[in-house]
Amino acid sequence: MNKNKDRFNKHTLEQDDYKSYVVTHKTPLLDYLRDNVKGVSRNNLKSYLKYGQVLVNGVSIHQFDYLLNVHDELIILKKRPVNKELVKDNIDKIYEDDYLIAIEKPFGLLSVASDKEKIATSYAKVSKYLMRKDKHAKAYVIHRLDKNTSGVLVFAKKLDVAKAFQDKWNDLVIKRGYYAIVTGKMKKKEDTLVDYLHKNNLDLMYVDNARLRGAKKATTHYKVLKENEDYSLLDVEIMSGRKNQIRVQLGARGHFVIGDDKYGNPPNPIKRLGLHAYELKIKHPLSEKVYDFKSKIPDVFLTMFKK
């Protein structure tokens, strides 16, 4: 199969496959294309829309009057994709109302687009699901999970709600619960870990006991649920939302999350990262309604501890 053609049949794009734009003002999609995509006729721009060559935040958009917002990322594919529907809207929905939608994010799927992956994301899937019911519907990011962490992921359905969550996220989060499988037996079966975390030049976090400039306090509580000779299953609650804090704090004590190829390179007996976000309890920033979204523990986590 032709290599260049094949990558348009997949989700990952190379830099020479597309041209990207960052939207600077609120405007209908076709107007933005007409003003910013030089040397392309209006009819050809409509053709781009028809054949799925226009992506907004990783979602293939076909309607010319779709309303763009500031900071949206718009991508123009240089060729028609082999698959017209680049992202299916198959989501495992936990909850939905007029303001929020909560899904069960599988491990291995990004929450939002990255420099390398523009299309296959939870955000794109949720957006397409919402647009199937209302072509002008949008999803808005209020928090994220790492690519290889599974579990509860929530998006807002209204811009004002999303902005309110983003402005006061730490004040609105009541509980963030995770299941984690780590190497070894814990000396303390229940404990609260308090550390200061720094980021190195490789974008990796590490624990430093000194309160240096730029250090961020991380507080993590854990309780052992199950254990065997080699591994422990923990119920973990984080009181601060620092990058990779569970993996870093536990790893600093010699108990690495299994399957973690970033910190410690521990064994990978279940062929995935042993981290699952099982509960997110939050308060609606406008109505003050309390939501408690939950996800069951993955079966593969429990198989580790069957006698």
Order of alpha helices (4+ residues) and beta strands (2+ residues): alpha-beta-beta-alpha-alpha-beta-beta-beta-beta-beta-beta-alpha-beta-beta-alpha-alpha-beta-beta-beta-beta-beta-alpha-beta-beta-alpha
